[in-house]
Amino acid sequence: MKAAIAEAKKSLQEGGIPIGSVLVKDNKIIGKGHNKRVQDGDPITHAEIDCLRNAGRIGNYQETILYSTLMPCYLCAGAVVQFGIPKVIAGESKTFKGAKEFMESHNIEIIDLDLDDCRRLMRDFITQNPNLWNEDIGNLVSKKS
């Protein structure tokens, strides 16, 4: 999880949303990434998606564990289900409930570490950037003229 938190902090330093992720196989990090929606202007580049892209084609994900500083959303949970990643370890889910039940319904083991560091990163970011956060989770309300 330390590597995922480092990725989240990297995203924050780049002006992005502080969410990080790593993919582990055989106790080795084979991919890491962070939320780059702001940096890349790409609504799909969530931390978990960036991590999977950086891991590249590994063929079989059955022996992997995905770590994420925040409980994965439905987009990222869909990737977890699609590739058959059997275990997800989340830093926290109080800030955002994510798609825990969806992943569990596909027999994915979910562990929520409920870490203060992860909650603090998100709380501070959301306090300073509420519109950016609401855009990230699809809750930005548009004002009609």
Secondary structure, 3 states (H helix, E strand, C coil): CHHHHHHHHHHHHCCCCCCEEEEEECCEEEEEEECCHHHHCCCCCCHHHHHHHHHCCCCCCCCEEEEECCCCCHHHHHHHHHHCCCEEEECCCCCCCCCHHHHHCCCCEEEECCCHHHHHHHHHHHHHCHHHHHHHCCCCCCCCC
